[in-house]
Amino acid sequence: MQVIIMAAGSGTRLMPLTKNKPKAMIDIAGKPLLEHTLEQLTKLTPKIKKIIMVTGYIEEAIKVYFKDNFQGIPIHYVTQHERKGTGHAVLVTEKYINKEDGKFLVINGDDLYSHKDLQKLTKHQNCILLHELEDVSAFGVVTVDKEGKVTGMLEKPQGKAPSNLINVGAYSFTCELFEILKGLGPSSRGEVEITDAILLLAKQHKMHHVKVSEFWKPVGYPWHILNATETILEHNSELNHGGTVEAGAIVEPEVSINVGSVIKKGARVTGLVNIGKNVIIEENSTIVGPTSIADGCHIKSNCLVESSVVGKKSILQENSSIHHSVIGDGVTVHSDIHTIFHQPEQTIKMQVKGKVHNTNLNQLGVIVADDCQVTEDTSPGQIIQ
């Protein structure tokens, strides 16, 4: 079996965190988002024979990191030079698909999936993975019949939705898909849409569906990184205990510590926490999960990090506190800085791509771009770049 991974996007809604990297390379619990996807794919049966990666924005970051294989599975890179839609992304891979294999998978490179849910897709020739959701207004909604066949799709419905099932961007197809895509005209957005191909297959009663039963996490906005990190930490069964924990430090069993890291006396690390390589956590600092601290970070004395993601080689100076925040790579948080993160009376709003978005969260700290300095206290949902 083969898989096409769509990873060409620039992640404009994740800016400024994607200024220096494609969104598929955003760090989630110590690894690029895309690496978590590949790990899940290695667990499928029959075994994945080839990964076809559609890249574009800062594609060298993906190529340099993953090179030409993942755990022995060959990776073939295809550049989508123009962003002409998801259908176009699939079309540029056609000559690299072995059509004798029958069906193949197509998945988004910037969402998190469980292999158990992806496995369900392989039971059908043409199939879409759906997720039940109470508020579907921001997603593509799919209707199905009693036989499990797709009957229709509606993008971001206004008013009463025809279904509570949403498209999560994971599919199985036969090679018939390529001819269907070639026959499609551009959508209202001027793109070739994979969803238009699905609608044609649905009209022919050829499109099945399966539902998410494990997990699916989109990573489309900065605050999604926190939720995605928590999900990965919850499902992590391979803890590392390669660091040094000094006498007098308290580290709970579910904490993962990579080689070269040091937890000094008086420090406390509790809950679901991933600590990367060569991290130093100084005396009397506290780390509370779900939290991920990437390679090479230095958390100085009397700091508090709670429910946050801290990027590579970042430094928290003495007496600083970070809550429900996403800190990029190479950031310095100065001494005595505190993130104000709680807004109990109303949900926190953030401005993304010039529009104000409701995060639907009452707790959200600061989003800090790579290589920034945090020199003063921050407000809920603030972006520093």
C-alpha positions as a printed NumPy array, in Angstrom:
array([[  0.   ,   0.   ,   0.   ],
       [  1.127,   3.559,  -0.715],
       [  0.3  ,   6.867,   0.954],
       [  0.226,  10.434,  -0.331],
       [  0.853,  13.053,   2.354],
       [ -0.163,  16.62 ,   1.532],
       [  2.462,  18.799,   3.23 ],
       [  2.925,  21.748,   0.848],
       [  1.048,  24.371,   2.863],
       [  2.625,  27.465,   4.392],
       [  0.45 ,  27.557,   7.501],
       [ -0.496,  31.226,   7.334],
       [ -2.975,  30.79 ,  10.195],
       [ -0.121,  29.505,  12.364],
       [  2.026,  32.569,  11.785],
       [  4.365,  33.678,  13.256],
       [  5.281,  30.111,  14.278],
       [  5.573,  29.047,  10.632],
       [  7.769,  31.948,   9.526],
       [ 10.838,  29.676,   9.493],
       [  9.285,  26.253,   8.966],
       [  6.351,  24.579,   7.159],
       [  3.369,  23.823,   9.349],
       [  3.989,  20.078,   9.074],
       [  7.261,  20.683,  10.956],
       [  5.699,  22.45 ,  13.936],
       [  6.972,  20.817,  17.135],
       [  4.42 ,  18.665,  18.944],
       [  5.668,  16.969,  22.125],
       [  9.294,  17.019,  21.029],
       [  8.892,  15.918,  17.388],
       [  7.665,  17.52 ,  14.18 ],
       [  3.932,  17.059,  13.664],
       [  4.675,  15.121,  10.476],
       [  6.878,  12.63 ,  12.327],
       [  3.963,  11.63 ,  14.537],
       [  1.93 ,  10.936,  11.388],
       [  4.697,   8.803,   9.883],
       [  5.022,   6.825,  13.1  ],
       [  1.327,   6.015,  12.962],
       [  1.606,   4.948,   9.32 ],
       [  4.323,   2.399,  10.153],
       [  1.781,   0.523,  12.282],
       [ -0.631,  -0.134,   9.399],
       [ -1.189,  -3.507,   7.756],
       [ -0.509,  -4.285,   5.018],
       [  2.787,  -2.452,   5.404],
       [  3.166,   0.904,   3.675],
       [  5.547,   0.375,   0.728],
       [  6.058,   3.987,  -0.31 ],
       [  5.415,   7.462,   1.086],
       [  4.843,  10.193,  -1.503],
       [  5.305,  13.551,   0.173],
       [  3.823,  16.61 ,  -1.555],
       [  5.918,  19.561,  -0.418],
       [  6.155,  23.251,  -1.254],
       [  6.669,  25.954,   1.379],
       [ 10.21 ,  25.718,   2.881],
       [ 10.274,  22.14 ,   1.607],
       [ 13.986,  21.716,   2.326],
       [ 13.175,  21.618,   6.058],
       [ 11.147,  18.45 ,   5.475],
       [ 13.644,  16.89 ,   3.063],
       [ 16.659,  17.512,   5.285],
       [ 14.919,  16.138,   8.367],
       [ 13.387,  12.97 ,   6.912],
       [ 15.797,  12.371,   4.   ],
       [ 14.797,   9.516,   1.661],
       [ 13.123,   7.064,   4.046],
       [ 11.348,   6.695,   7.345],
       [ 12.042,   3.526,   9.323],
       [ 12.901,   1.774,   6.083],
       [  9.894,   3.022,   4.099],
       [ 11.035,   4.958,   0.991],
       [  9.963,   8.61 ,   0.761],
       [  9.533,  10.235,  -2.652],
       [  9.159,  14.018,  -2.658],
       [  7.   ,  15.854,  -5.195],
       [  6.964,  19.665,  -5.257],
       [  3.611,  21.383,  -5.691],
       [  4.951,  24.56 ,  -7.274],
       [  1.555,  26.285,  -7.321],
       [ -1.047,  25.887,  -4.57 ],
       [ -3.978,  24.922,  -6.76 ],
       [ -5.9  ,  22.873,  -4.22 ],
       [ -5.95 ,  19.452,  -2.607],
       [ -7.009,  17.759,  -5.832],
       [ -4.076,  19.334,  -7.643],
       [ -1.751,  18.153,  -4.854],
       [ -2.856,  14.576,  -5.543],
       [ -2.599,  14.983,  -9.321],
       [  1.082,  15.948,  -9.198],
       [  1.833,  12.537,  -7.646],
       [  0.165,  10.43 , -10.348],
       [  3.283,   9.216, -12.133],
       [  4.822,   8.099,  -8.836],
       [  1.891,   5.881,  -7.804],
       [  2.201,   2.189,  -8.593],
       [ -1.248,   1.582, -10.061],
       [ -0.921,  -2.172,  -9.688],
       [ -1.261,  -1.764,  -5.928],
       [ -4.974,  -1.02 ,  -6.226],
       [ -5.767,   1.561,  -3.578],
       [ -3.726,   4.17 ,  -1.73 ],
       [ -4.191,   6.553,   1.178],
       [ -4.294,  10.349,   1.001],
       [ -3.883,  12.3  ,   4.259],
       [ -3.274,  15.84 ,   5.429],
       [  0.263,  16.425,   6.633],
       [ -0.764,  18.926,   9.296],
       [ -3.301,  16.901,  11.308],
       [ -2.742,  14.203,  13.924],
       [ -4.339,  10.788,  13.37 ],
       [ -4.323,   7.431,  15.142],
       [ -3.192,   4.409,  13.122],
       [ -6.293,   2.584,  14.37 ],
       [ -8.522,   5.07 ,  12.565],
       [ -6.364,   5.116,   9.427],
       [ -6.48 ,   1.329,   9.373],
       [-10.259,   1.462,   8.946],
       [ -9.828,   3.324,   5.661],
       [ -8.013,   0.349,   4.149],
       [-11.137,  -1.826,   4.335],
       [-12.772,   0.018,   1.42 ],
       [-11.755,   0.986,  -2.13 ],
       [-12.909,   4.6  ,  -1.703],
       [-13.404,   5.822,   1.832],
       [-13.356,   9.012,   3.914],
       [-12.582,   9.387,   7.621],
       [-15.218,  11.422,   9.481],
       [-15.465,  12.805,  13.001],
       [-18.576,  13.582,  15.03 ],
       [-18.598,  17.141,  16.301],
       [-21.185,  19.308,  18.023],
       [-20.241,  22.587,  16.318],
       [-19.493,  21.872,  12.655],
       [-19.729,  25.451,  11.353],
       [-15.974,  25.732,  10.651],
       [-15.658,  22.435,   8.77 ],
       [-16.778,  20.513,   5.73 ],
       [-19.882,  18.555,   6.712],
       [-20.609,  15.131,   5.218],
       [-23.938,  13.304,   4.995],
       [-24.15 ,   9.516,   4.819],
       [-26.885,   6.927,   4.322],
       [-27.81 ,   3.852,   6.353],
       [-25.492,   1.708,   4.255],
       [-22.481,   3.823,   5.2  ],
       [-22.18 ,   5.518,   1.811],
       [-21.47 ,   9.239,   1.449],
       [-24.44 ,  11.144,  -0.001],
       [-23.28 ,  14.762,   0.118],
       [-20.838,  17.392,   1.409],
       [-21.304,  21.007,   2.453],
       [-18.446,  23.364,   3.311],
       [-18.859,  25.442,   6.498],
       [-22.653,  25.353,   6.733],
       [-24.545,  28.383,   7.961],
       [-27.548,  27.778,  10.191],
       [-28.686,  24.233,  10.86 ],
       [-26.182,  21.728,   9.492],
       [-27.375,  18.606,   7.639],
       [-25.068,  16.391,   9.721],
       [-22.709,  16.396,  12.686],
       [-20.008,  14.515,  10.736],
       [-17.006,  16.452,   9.465],
       [-14.272,  15.641,   6.955],
       [-10.882,  15.304,   8.687],
       [ -8.724,  15.026,   5.575],
       [ -7.882,  11.315,   5.455],
       [ -9.017,   9.058,   2.601],
       [ -8.456,   5.85 ,   0.677],
       [ -8.894,   5.825,  -3.103],
       [ -8.377,   3.689,  -6.168],
       [ -6.474,   5.05 ,  -9.171],
       [ -9.842,   6.012, -10.676],
       [ -9.381,   9.193,  -8.636],
       [ -6.786,  10.587, -11.038],
       [ -9.119,  10.521, -14.044],
       [-11.905,  12.092, -12.01 ],
       [ -9.593,  14.924, -10.883],
       [ -8.448,  15.572, -14.464],
       [-12.066,  16.055, -15.495],
       [-12.841,  18.599, -12.8  ],
       [-12.947,  22.321, -13.406],
       [-11.733,  24.837, -10.829],
       [-13.9  ,  25.416,  -7.782],
       [-15.24 ,  28.797,  -6.674],
       [-11.829,  29.303,  -5.041],
       [-10.119,  28.626,  -8.37 ],
       [ -8.713,  25.325,  -7.147],
       [ -9.044,  21.631,  -7.974],
       [-10.732,  20.204,  -4.893],
       [-10.488,  16.619,  -3.716],
       [-13.942,  17.07 ,  -2.183],
       [-15.43 ,  17.594,  -5.657],
       [-14.026,  14.212,  -6.663],
       [-15.565,  12.677,  -3.547],
       [-18.952,  14.119,  -4.487],
       [-18.724,  12.49 ,  -7.923],
       [-17.834,   9.148,  -6.342],
       [-20.728,   9.615,  -3.914],
       [-23.169,  10.116,  -6.803],
       [-21.981,   6.759,  -8.142],
       [-22.526,   5.187,  -4.679],
       [-18.827,   4.387,  -4.483],
       [-17.754,   6.468,  -1.466],
       [-17.778,   4.796,   1.953],
       [-17.112,   6.367,   5.325],
       [-15.592,   5.363,   8.666],
       [-15.565,   7.335,  11.913],
       [-12.792,   8.455,  14.238],
       [-12.814,   6.379,  17.407],
       [ -9.302,   7.097,  18.732],
       [ -8.186,  10.669,  18.055],
       [ -7.932,  13.359,  15.411],
       [ -6.384,  16.731,  16.158],
       [ -6.137,  19.521,  13.603],
       [ -3.248,  21.953,  14.002],
       [ -4.539,  24.949,  12.128],
       [ -4.211,  27.75 ,  14.683],
       [ -1.515,  28.476,  17.298],
       [ -3.639,  27.403,  20.259],
       [ -4.247,  24.012,  18.625],
       [ -0.601,  23.177,  19.353],
       [ -1.365,  22.948,  23.055],
       [ -4.254,  20.54 ,  22.586],
       [ -2.303,  18.436,  20.088],
       [  0.636,  18.223,  22.493],
       [ -1.63 ,  17.013,  25.272],
       [ -3.104,  14.331,  22.995],
       [  0.322,  13.002,  21.994],
       [  1.511,  12.958,  25.607],
       [ -1.626,  11.081,  26.653],
       [ -0.981,   8.403,  24.022],
       [  2.784,   8.161,  24.521],
       [  3.673,   4.686,  25.777],
       [  7.434,   4.973,  25.147],
       [  8.858,   7.091,  27.961],
       [ 12.544,   8.008,  28.045],
       [ 14.513,   8.033,  31.271],
       [ 17.875,   8.998,  29.866],
       [ 18.567,  12.187,  31.787],
       [ 19.956,  12.911,  35.243],
       [ 17.692,  13.603,  38.208],
       [ 19.656,  15.021,  41.111],
       [ 18.937,  14.082,  44.714],
       [ 16.238,  16.35 ,  46.082],
       [ 14.46 ,  16.759,  42.746],
       [ 10.94 ,  15.316,  42.344],
       [ 10.065,  13.748,  38.991],
       [  6.835,  11.787,  38.578],
       [  6.852,   8.429,  36.703],
       [  4.932,   9.657,  33.631],
       [  7.605,  12.251,  32.833],
       [  9.831,  11.512,  29.814],
       [ 13.426,  12.819,  30.048],
       [ 15.832,  12.482,  27.142],
       [ 19.585,  11.955,  27.246],
       [ 21.802,  14.763,  28.446],
       [ 19.089,  16.571,  30.402],
       [ 19.518,  17.478,  34.07 ],
       [ 16.822,  18.084,  36.681],
       [ 18.524,  19.832,  39.573],
       [ 17.794,  19.528,  43.292],
       [ 14.646,  21.218,  44.476],
       [ 13.051,  21.124,  41.014],
       [  9.71 ,  19.417,  40.527],
       [  8.355,  17.909,  37.302],
       [  4.829,  16.584,  37.462],
       [  2.151,  15.277,  35.118],
       [  2.466,  14.545,  31.398],
       [  5.769,  16.198,  30.525],
       [  8.245,  15.588,  27.714],
       [ 11.755,  16.948,  28.227],
       [ 14.053,  16.868,  25.201],
       [ 17.809,  16.345,  25.007],
       [ 20.342,  18.526,  26.866],
       [ 17.744,  20.476,  28.822],
       [ 18.689,  22.024,  32.167],
       [ 16.015,  22.66 ,  34.774],
       [ 17.533,  24.588,  37.641],
       [ 16.864,  24.539,  41.369],
       [ 13.335,  25.132,  42.661],
       [ 11.717,  25.348,  39.242],
       [  8.414,  23.574,  38.613],
       [  7.201,  22.019,  35.374],
       [  3.539,  20.987,  35.247],
       [  2.045,  18.935,  32.436],
       [  0.819,  18.713,  29.839],
       [  4.063,  20.399,  28.821],
       [  6.816,  19.811,  26.265],
       [ 10.288,  21.356,  26.571],
       [ 12.411,  20.913,  23.446],
       [ 16.113,  20.137,  23.078],
       [ 18.692,  22.512,  24.503],
       [ 16.393,  24.622,  26.684],
       [ 17.535,  26.197,  29.923],
       [ 14.92 ,  26.762,  32.628],
       [ 16.64 ,  28.795,  35.322],
       [ 15.856,  28.804,  39.035],
       [ 12.438,  29.5  ,  40.531],
       [ 10.581,  29.294,  37.217],
       [  7.135,  27.824,  36.616],
       [  6.109,  26.261,  33.31 ],
       [  2.554,  24.955,  33.137],
       [  0.601,  23.435,  30.221],
       [  2.958,  24.934,  27.651],
       [  5.251,  24.182,  24.719],
       [  8.785,  25.568,  24.836],
       [ 10.82 ,  25.462,  21.599],
       [ 14.447,  24.454,  21.054],
       [ 17.267,  26.357,  22.774],
       [ 14.916,  28.732,  24.541],
       [ 15.849,  30.253,  27.884],
       [ 13.602,  31.16 ,  30.796],
       [ 15.439,  33.511,  33.127],
       [ 14.993,  33.402,  36.908],
       [ 11.549,  33.769,  38.494],
       [  9.603,  33.715,  35.219],
       [  6.31 ,  31.879,  34.831],
       [  4.77 ,  30.56 ,  31.612],
       [  1.189,  29.247,  31.484],
       [ -0.798,  27.766,  28.561],
       [  1.687,  29.272,  26.111],
       [  3.575,  28.362,  22.939],
       [  7.179,  29.555,  22.966],
       [  9.136,  29.299,  19.703],
       [ 12.762,  28.281,  19.157],
       [ 15.598,  30.438,  20.479],
       [ 13.339,  32.613,  22.656],
       [ 14.528,  34.342,  25.819],
       [ 11.975,  35.073,  28.528],
       [ 13.53 ,  37.633,  30.848],
       [ 13.563,  37.442,  34.641],
       [ 10.377,  38.011,  36.615],
       [  8.137,  37.823,  33.53 ],
       [  4.655,  36.348,  33.965],
       [  2.083,  35.338,  31.385],
       [ -1.438,  36.339,  32.283],
       [ -3.522,  33.505,  30.88 ],
       [ -6.88 ,  33.304,  32.636],
       [-10.014,  35.086,  31.463],
       [-12.847,  33.392,  33.39 ],
       [-15.734,  35.622,  32.333],
       [-15.318,  35.3  ,  28.561],
       [-13.403,  33.255,  26.015],
       [-10.099,  34.561,  24.696],
       [ -9.895,  36.002,  21.194],
       [ -6.841,  36.181,  18.923],
       [ -6.149,  38.018,  15.713],
       [ -5.074,  35.653,  12.906],
       [ -4.558,  36.773,   9.279],
       [ -6.18 ,  40.11 ,  10.072],
       [ -9.326,  38.546,  11.54 ],
       [-10.346,  38.124,  15.159],
       [-10.932,  34.463,  16.036],
       [-12.624,  33.127,  19.133],
       [-10.377,  30.42 ,  20.608],
       [-13.244,  29.145,  22.778],
       [-10.703,  28.952,  25.586],
       [-10.74 ,  30.636,  28.976],
       [ -7.066,  29.873,  29.513],
       [ -4.477,  30.886,  26.934],
       [ -1.161,  32.621,  27.49 ],
       [  1.233,  34.002,  24.925],
       [  2.357,  32.868,  21.438],
       [  6.013,  33.793,  20.843],
       [  7.77 ,  33.546,  17.463],
       [ 11.29 ,  32.138,  17.064],
       [ 14.255,  34.199,  18.319],
       [ 12.161,  36.767,  20.197],
       [ 12.771,  38.414,  23.562],
       [  9.951,  38.564,  26.113],
       [ 10.724,  41.579,  28.259],
       [  7.392,  42.362,  29.91 ],
       [  4.344,  40.586,  31.239],
       [  1.936,  39.363,  28.58 ],
       [ -1.847,  39.333,  28.25 ],
       [ -4.13 ,  36.385,  27.318],
       [ -3.806,  35.452,  23.645],
       [ -1.012,  37.928,  22.935],
       [  1.313,  37.291,  19.967],
       [  4.974,  38.393,  20.122],
       [  6.93 ,  38.451,  16.853]])
